[in-house]
Amino acid sequence: MPYQSGTVKMRDFHLPGRSPVFAQNGLCATSHPLAAKVALNILESGGNAMDAAIAGAVLLGICEPQMTGIGGDCFVLFSPPGTEKIKAMNGSGKAPIGLSAQIIRDKGHNVIPTQSVDAITVPGAIDAFCQLSNDWGTLGLDTILAPAIKYAREGVPVAPKVAYDWSNAVHRLHDSATSKFSQTGLAPKAGDIFVAPGQAEVLENIALNGREGFYGGKVAEDMVTSLRALGGTHTLKDFGDQRAFYTDPIAGHYKGMDLVEHPPNGQGATAILLLNILAQFNIAALDPFGTQRAHIEAEATKLAYDARNRIIADPKNTTALEEMLSIDTAKRLAVQIDLSKVMAINPGLSEAAHKDTIYITVVDKDRMVVSLIYSIFDSFGSGIASNRYGVLFQNRGAGFNLTQGHANELHGGKRPMHTIIPAILRHNNRVVMPFGVMGGQYQSTGHSRIVSNMLDFSLSPQEAIDAPRCFLEAGTLKIERGYKPEIVQELADLGHSVNQNVPAIGGSQAIFMHESGVLEGASDPRKDGCAIGY
């Protein structure tokens, strides 16, 4: 493999930076230190990676409420101990059965309003967590939810990046959510304490009654009553019928590694197609942070995302997946890339842009591997919370479109196309690295870039995550300030509409599993989190 521990030059310790975390028994990497510590506590108390990942993920809904929560969806890739087989869990929710694209078109909309009750799909994550805990965990829901219940009641100090995000999104909160997430109408500052007693009560109900503690009884009644009061078509049956399901992952090959992704309705196939396009160029011969690599990646992103927007939808409606994963398709697309100028094609987006997600990965002493991503779609989701318990609803329904006959057209009982995707790297059929990239639309490009950083340029996982990023979105090439000014100008000269006045692009976490048995954790400095092991 191009990357092995000890083969990469040491970072300059005079400069700010982050060292990888090495451990032997177990390791967690995620976007908030309290969640990482809770996951590690679960491992040390006898739980396995699945127990730890769920415990950490649920707590992240309290630590980073603008990013995720029990009103959202999840996708999971995992490898059971004693095997290299990778399994997938689809924890995405459906549109209420009584809603349709025509209903929204009749209201005069061309796209689904992101801050409306019509954008709210049934939360899918809790059912997935309950199934995964029952099928693969060792400690039980009561134990793994206890830390989140405690922190929801007692409060968590707001972290700096969370405070920044909160201040930029507090205006999204509907009246139903303001009292739960901003009593003064202002965002909390870093170090302020956030409490969520209503969510603690919901989690206690789940710990006692399993999925029925969320999808039935008083909690479901609170959610449905709150949604219907705002004009939603949601029913108790919509909630009661929600089920997560196991499915088979998909994979693509790049430079000796398999990139394993979750299948549709997630956009994982887009990352595979993007790498297949990049494989038609000699990326390793380029400056990793130079003009030509950024240009090729941006143009490949246009092509891969155009395919995504036409193909990926509810699993039952995704009919051209094999074509999307085909090397022949990548070759046909790659020849359209002109190294001297920007292509005219600008596919735009078939669904709303978003950027708010959490990711957690855990590897335990028995080498069970979990790669889990969990989101409420937009910043603070729909901005709408249930009246009694404060369950903040995702607006994942904005991932549908309203185009008649389109595979991703909104229909009742259908799942939308998702941007959130967990990943695992595999080498010679051995699981090597669970990883994920937060950042909404960026995630497919982010997956391909981290893989390319490691396999084309021999960067360590931490170096691959730290490295500067750029991303073509909605016709604009967003470029982090880590790029040299002359590179930015050269990209503009090629015809790119460049913009460096953008937030840091996404966030990432990874655990590299060395053949020696050592675990190497990496965590993105663009977030508040860390990797921690024992």
N, C-alpha and C positions, 0 to 999 in steps of 0.2 A: 504494500500500500504506500502511496506517496507520503502520508503522514505517519510517523511513529514517534513516540515520546523520546526526547533526547536528540532528535535530528534537527529541531528547529532552533534558530539562534535565540539567545536570551534577549528579552526586552531590555531596553535601557532603563535601569532602575533610578536614573536621575529624573525621568519624566513620569507624569501621571500614567497609571495603567492598572491592570488587574491581572494577578497571577491565577493560573488554573488551580483547582482544588483537587488534591489526590486523596483517595481513601481506598480501603480494602473491603470493608464489610457492607457498606450501603451508602448511597448518596442521593440527594435531592437537589435539583436546580429549578428555581422558579422566580417569579417577578417581585416577591415580597419576602423579607427575611423572617417574619413571624410564621408565614406559611411553610417556609423551608424548614424552620426549627420544629414546628409541629409534626411535619412529615417525618423528620429524623427521630423525634420522640416516639412516634408510632413504631418505627422500625426497631428502635432499641428496646421497646416494651414487648416485642414478640410479634408485631404485625408484619405483614408482607408489603411488597411494593404497591399492590392494589389498594390495600387499606390506607397506606401512607399518601398515595396520590389523591384519593377521594377526600381524605381528611384535609389535606393541604388545599385542594381545589375549593372545597366548600368554604373554608376560612377566607380564601382570596375574595369571595363575594362580600365579605365584611371589610377586609383590608383595602380592597379596590372596588368599591361598589359602582363606580362609573364604568368599570370594565366588564363585570360579570356578576352573576347572582343566581339564585334558585329559580328565577323567572326566565332563565335562558336555556341554551342548548349546549351539547358537547359532542365531540368525536374522540374516540380512543383507539389507539393501536397498542397491543400488548403481546408479550411473549411469555408464556407460562414457564416456571422453573423446570429445568431438566430437558428442555426442548428448544430448538431454534425456530419453531413454527410461530408465525405472527398471525394474530387474530384481530378483528376489527369490530368495534361497537358503534352503531349509529344512534346517537342520542339526540336527534333533531326532531322538532315538533312539526305538526301539520297546521295548515290553515283551518279555521272552523268550518264545519261542513256547510253552513248556511251562507258562506261568502263566495263571491265569484268576481272575476275580472269585469264582467259586464256591470255588476252593481257599482263598481268604482268608476268605470267609464261613464255610467249614467249620471254620476255626480259631477262630471265635467273634468275628470282628471286624466292626464296622459301617463302619469307615473303614480305609484302608490305613495301617498304622503307619509313621510317617515315618522312624524310625530302624531300619528292618528291611531285610533283604536283598530282601524282596518289593517294596520301593519303588524298587529300583535298575533303571533302564532302561539299555539299551545306549548308551554315549556316542556322540553324533552329531557333535560339533563338529570332531573331527580329520578326518573324511572330508570335511566341508564345506570346511575350510581347504585340504586337499589339492586338491580340485576347483577351488576359486577361484584358488589359486596357479597351477595348471596352465593354467586357461582364461583368466585375466585378469591374472596377475602378470607381472613382467618379470625378477625376480632368481633365482627358484628357492627351493625349501624349505630347502636347506642354508644359504643366505645369510640368509633371513628368520628362521630358527629359531636362528641362532648367538647373538644377544644373550640370548635366554631360557636357552639352554644354559649360557652363561658365568655369568649371574647365579644359576642354579640350583646350579651347582657352587661358586661363590665366595661366594654369599649376598647378600641384600639387607637393609638396615636396615629394621626394622619401623616403619611410619608411625603417627602418633598415632591416627587413626580405625581403622586396622587393629588396633592394639593394643587399643583399646576393644572392638571387635567380637570379637576373639579371646578376651578375658577373659570376655565374656558367653556364649561358645559352647564353651569348651574342654571342658566337661562332656559335650558331644555326641560326643566322639571315642571310638570303639570301640577295644578293645585293639589291633586291627590298625593303627590310625592314630596311636595315642598316641606311639609311638617316632619317627614321622616328623614330627609336628606339635607335640609337647609332651613332650619326653623326661622332664621333671621332673613332669609332670602339671599344670604351671602354664602360663599364657599368657605369652608374651614381653612385655617392656615396650617402649615406644617407644624406638627406637634399638638394640635388640638385633638380632643378625644371624640371619636364617633361611636355612638351606641345604636343598636338596632334591636330593641327588646321584642318587637313584633316578629322579626325574623327568628329570634331565639325561640319563641313559642312555636313557630312553624317547624323548626328543626327538631324540637323536643317531640312534636307530634309525629314526625317522620321516624325518629329514633324509636318511638314506642310502637308505631303502627305500620312501619314500612311505607311503600308507595301509596297506600290508601290514606296515610296521614297527610298527603299532599293533594292527590288526585280525587279524593273523596271527602266527605264530612265537612266540617266547619271551614277548613282552609279552602277547599274547592268552592264552597258556597260563597265565601268572601271574594274570591277571584272572579267568579262568574257574575255575581251581583254587581261588582265594581265595573266590570267591562260592559255589561248590558246597560248600565246607567249612562254610559257614554255613547251608546248606539252600537255596541258590538253585537255580533251574532252568536257569540260563544255560548255554549251550553254545558251543563254538567256532563252530558254524554261525550262531548268533545274531549273533556279532561279525562273522564273515566276510560275512554278508548285509547288514550295515548300509550304507545308502547315503543320502547327502544328495541333495536334488533341487532343480532350479530350478522356480519357479512364478511366477505373475503377481500383482503387488500389487493391493490394493484401495484405493479412495479415496473421500473425502467432501469436500463443499464447505462452507466457512465464511468469510463476510465477505471474499470475493474471493480466497481461497486454497484450494488442494486439500491436504487432509491425506492423504498416501499412507502406507499401513500394510501390514504383512505379513499375508497371509491366514491363516485357520485352518490348523493347530491353535493358533496364537497368538491372543491376545485383542485384536488391533488393531481388529477390527470394533466392539468395545465403545467405544473412543475415538471412532470415527466416529458411532456411535449417540448417545453422550453429547453431542457437539457439536451434533448434529441436534436433540436435545431442548433444549439451551441456546439454540439459534437461535429457538425459539418465545417467548423472553423478550427484553426490551430490556436485556440485561446491561450494555451500554455506558453506560446511564443510572444505574447503581448505583455505590455506593462499592466500589472494587475489593477492599477488605479489610473490608467491612462485613457486617452481619448477613444482609441479604437475599440477596446473592450467595452467601455460604457456605451458606445454607439451600437455595437453589434447586439448587446444585451437589450438595449432599448427597442431596437427594431424587432428582435426576436420576441420581446414582450408584446408588441403590437400584434404580431401574427398569432402567438399562442393564446392571448386573451380574446382575440376575435373568434378563434375556434371555440374557446370556452363559452363565450356568450351565445354561440349558436347551438351548442351541443349539450352542455351540462345542465341537468335539471333533477327533479325527483327520480330516484333509481328506475321507476317504472316507465319514465319518459325519456331516459337517456339511451338513444338507439344507435349512436355512432361512436361509442367509446373505443372499440378496437381500432377504428380508423384514426382516432385522435392519438392513440398510443403507438401507431405504426411508424417505423423508421422511414418508410417511403413517404408518408405524409410530411415528416420533418424535412426530408430532402427537397420535396416540392416547395415547401415554404421557404427554406433557407436560400434558395436561388433568387428569391425576390429581394434579398437584402443587398443594397448598394453601399459599398464601403465609403463612397465619396459624398453621399447626400442622404437626406431623410426621405423615407417613402411617403407617398401621399396618403396611404391608408391610415385612418384613425378610427378604430372600432368603437371608441367610447365604452360605455358600460351598459349592460343589459339590465342592471339592477343598481340600487343605490350604493354609493361609496360608503365605506365605514372603516374604522381604525381601532376599535376597542375590543380587546380580547385578553385573556390570560392563558398562559401555558405552564404546565408543570410536568417534569419528568423525574422518575424515581427508578433506581435499580437497587435490589436488596441483596442480602448475603447469599441467597440461593440463585441469584441472577435472573429473577423475574424482572421483566422490563416493562415499564408503563410510559406511554407517550400520550398525554391528555391535553386537549384544548377545549376551552369553555368560555362562552361569550353571551352577551345580551345584544350584540350587533352594533348599535350606535352608542355614542357616549351617553350613559344613563338610559340606554335602550330607547323605548318609546317615550320616556319621561313620565309614564303613567304607573302608579302603584296601586295595589289593592287597598281599600279603605281601612280595613281593620288591622291587617298584619303587615302592611307595607311591602308586599311582594312586588318588586320592580319588574315590569314586564319588558321582555325583549321586543324589538320591532323587526324581527327577522323576516316578516312577511314582505318588507321592502326589497327583499332579495328576489321576489317574483317580478315579472314584467306584465304589461297589459296588452301585449301584441297578440292578436287573435291567431290561434293555431300554433303559436310558438311552444316549443317543448317546455319552457319555463313560465308559461302563462299561468296566472293565478287561478286555481280551482279549489273549491272546498275539499278538505281531506287530503290535500297534496302538500308535499314538502318543497320548500324553495331551494334554489341553488345557494350554496353556502361558500363563503370565503375561508372559513376556519378549517385548518388541516394540520393534523399531527403527522410526524414522519419518523421513519427509522432507516438508517443505513445498514446494509448487509454486505458482507464480503465472504465469497466462497460459502454461501449458505449459513454463515455465522452472523448473528446479530452483533453489530459493532457500535452503533450510536443512535439512541433515541434523541430526537431534537425537534424543535418547533420554532417558528418565527411568527411573532405577533405583528399586526399591522394591516388587517383587512385585506384590501386588494393586493397589497405588496406580498402577501404570504407565498404565493407560487414563485414569484421572482426571487424572494428572499431564500426559499429553499434551494433554488438552482444556484444562487450566488454563494451560499455557504458551502454547498457541495463542490462547486468550481474552485472556490478559494482553497479548499483542502486538497482537492485532487489535481488541479492544474498548477497550483502555486505552493503546495506543501505547507500551508499554514496550519497551525494547531487549531483546535476548535475555538479556543479563546481568541486567538488572532483572527480567525475567520469571522467571528462575531464582532470583534472590535472594529474591523476594517470599515472604511467609509463606504456609504451606499448612495446609489442613485436609483430613481424609479420613474418610468414614464407612466403618467396617469392623466387621463382626460386631455391628452394633447400637450401636456407640460412635463418636461424632464426635471423632476425634483432632485436636487443635488445637495448632499450634506456638505458642510463647510470643511470636511476633511480633504476634499479635492482641491488641488492647486488652482489658483485663478487662471493660469494659462490653459489648463485642461477645460475649465468651464467655458472659456472663450472659444476654444477650438470646437467644442460641441455646439456652441451657438453658430459658429461659422458653417457647420455641416447642415444647419437648418433647424436645429432643435430649439424649441421655446424653453429656455432654461430659467429656473427659479431656485435660488438658495435661501430665500426667506421663508423657510418651511420648518416645521417641527422635526426633531430627529425621527428618522424613518424606522418604525417598528421596534421590535425587541426580540431577543433570542435566548434560548437555553439549550444546553446539550450535555450529554454524558457519554464520553468515549470509553469503551470497554477494551482494555488492552489484553492481549493474549496471556500476559503474565498474571492476570487477575486483578490488576490495579484499575480502579475507576478514576476517570479524569473529568471533573465537572467544569463547565464554562457557563458564565452568566453575563448578560448584556448590561454594560454600564448605562445604556439609554433608559434603564428602568431602575427601580429601587432595590431589586432583589439580589440574590446571591446563590451560589452553590455551597452546600455544606454536607459533610460526610462524617463517617466514624470508622 
